[in-house]
Amino acid sequence: MTVWGTALARPVSPDRDHIRGPVDAPVSLVEYGDFECPFCGAAHGVVDAVQAASGDLLQFVYRHFPLTTVHPHAWPAAEAAEAAGAQGQFWPMYDLLFEDQRHLAPADLVARARELRLDVDRFQHELATHAHAGRVEEDVVSGVHAGVNGTPSFFVNGLRYQGPTDAATMIAVIEAALAPVR
């Protein structure tokens, strides 16, 4: 059974959010996630399957919600994703972080920056000075205001989705959200 709860506190904005897919897609899937969370790691593959099944009818938005009390590397990983994003490589870093969640120590983050051929000196400086901590904090605050208290937390067209997060179910949820526009 699908249960809908609270709504997004901060609407999706192409000027601020990291968006995969068309910004004008009829369905928006927002995830509040944590790069060290094993459930988010499992959801990464589910989101990929949902995106593949939905094509240009779906925009996917990722927002940070690092659970620092249980995942000590989650906040630095979120900052690393933002530092990569400042160099136009948010999504490749996002994928690398989820594909190998067991390696999120500072040296691992720098190795990933090298792998992506980022300006490593700039990347390390931004991590050392917490240049992107404010951005991560904004996501956390918007998540709290939307009722997020764990990860992954999903919102479909602005409404909280609290059902199963397997690929088949999530694809069906997106299909149901598409029904009115088809």
Phi, psi and omega in degrees: 000135178273133179238127178254139182237235186288171181250162175301137177275330179242115179298155177296135180225122178297340179282342184238318188278156170272119186235129170254127182104175183296136179293340180255020179299148182290341179234136179242129175244116180250132175242131166263119186221175185222122185295343180260353182285123180295330178291324175292323176299317177293322180293336180303313178293324178296314179299319177301316180295319179297316179296317180298319181287332187263338179056223184286003179272358185228137167248136177248132181237131177249131175235146183280139173211065183293128179268081191293339180288335179244344182231087185295341180264356186294317181294310177301325177294321177297317177296323178296319177298319179291322177296320175294321178299325178296342177251019176077019185233033180302306186295319175298321178292317176308311180298314180298319181296318180284331181288340179216071184293343182281353182236081182237015176292162182309316180296326178293320179296319178294320178299322178292322176299318177297317180302324180274000180060041175282166169288099188294323178299314178298315180303310181295320178298316181295324176291316182296326182264001181055044183301335184248011180299324179299321179295316178297316179299320177301317179297315181300312181298316179295325177295315179301316180294337179267003178090009179290131176222007178196171182230149354283150173239129184245149174229130178247119184051041174088352181253140181295131175256128183233031179259194179299149183243032172279163186299313183299316180293315181295322176297318178297322178296317179294318177301318178296321179291334178280338185310314181294339183261356180267000000 
